[in-house]
Amino acid sequence: MRLGWILVSIFFLVVLVQSKNILTFIGIELGVYFSFQEQDKNSNGSIEIEEWPKGIFTLVDSNRNNLISKNELREFIKEYSREFSWVNEVNEKFSLPTQLKRGTFNSTSMNLPVGYYIYIPDIYFEDPDKRFRTVYYLHGGRPGNEARSVNISNFLQETFSAVSIDPALYIFVNGGELSHYNSGEKNSFGEDIFINELIPYIDEKYRTIPKRNARGLEGFSEGGRGATRYMFKYPELFGTVAAGGASYMTEKLIQDNNGYEDEPRDEDESIYYVGKGNDAWTLAKIHKDSGKRTPKLLLWSGREDMNFESIEEYSSYLEKFSIEHDFLVIDGIDHNPFLFYEKAGERLIRFHQEN
């Protein structure tokens, strides 16, 4: 009898300790169940591209058989529903080059460790006198996770090994709980940590060329929005900016809502204050009026990306203010930075070198 009570006590102790994990598991399974019920309109046990809303089909369809299975949907939801942390491990499904290194530094403003990943080309160790360009990569999605986009390092390694391009250090950034914003309500200051702490730390720890014309910025989706805002707020820091897959519609709504972000395309009822005038539309005009030097800008998008039309509209807006930029569009690609890199990664990599 006593043994039975001991076993019951152990069971409830485990449930108590693991309650958050259990609730997360239940939430993911419910998300998979209801999403599948809604999207699998012909009830054949998989989701076809015609049944999926325009945008991120290929990002979920990891085996690229043009069908989304329950397990693929489960893995996607799991990846983008992780609890926020300033230090993250890479997803075990990725096979990554040895040139990708994990690092942390201590944020003096928040008094906690902050993670980053850095791609270091082989020549960095072969030529100890050489200094290197840097490119900072801002992930998509929310909350922040420096490990989310590191699969791009495979394309970096292939390109730097195969073609004649001066290699660069690529740093993958954690954008904070409200990705690439300062947020007092969440006590998360991703913008300040990146601009004021990470960049100086990288320049001090690694053999960089700590100059504007040797420092690039790149981002996708939330990161593309962040990269655009940062280039106009801190034009003295970056020589090149490649902003991909960004929803400039959301940035326009922030402008119209006096600094409040209320994303209409999802079911999240949270509304975040990100700062009046802290949007890509307002900041572009302020920058143009300032007369400061503009970083070289490349907008990039797949033509099937759900944000493509808003990027076209933003490109026209920049032209109105005579803000020079290029616009790289690839057919047959939706909201998927990895597929874009497969098709046109070399052009993105060369863009930063050309400065």
Protein Blocks (a to p, Z undefined) as FASTA:
>chain_A
ZZmmmmmmmmmmmmmmmmmmmmmmmmmmmmmmmmmmmmmmnonopacfklpcchjlmmmm
mnonopacfklmmmmmmmmmcccdfbdcddfkbccdfklccdddddfklopacddddddd
fklmmmmmbccdddddddedjdddfklmmmmmmmmmmmmmmmccdddddddddebjbghi
acfklopafklmmmmmmmmmmmmmpccdfbfklcccddehjlmmmmmmmmmmmmmlpmbd
cdehiafklmmmmmmnnopacdfkbmbfbdcdebghiafklmmmmmmmnopacddddddd
dfklmklmmmmmmmmmmmmnopacdddddehiacdfklmmmmmmmmmmmmmmmZZ
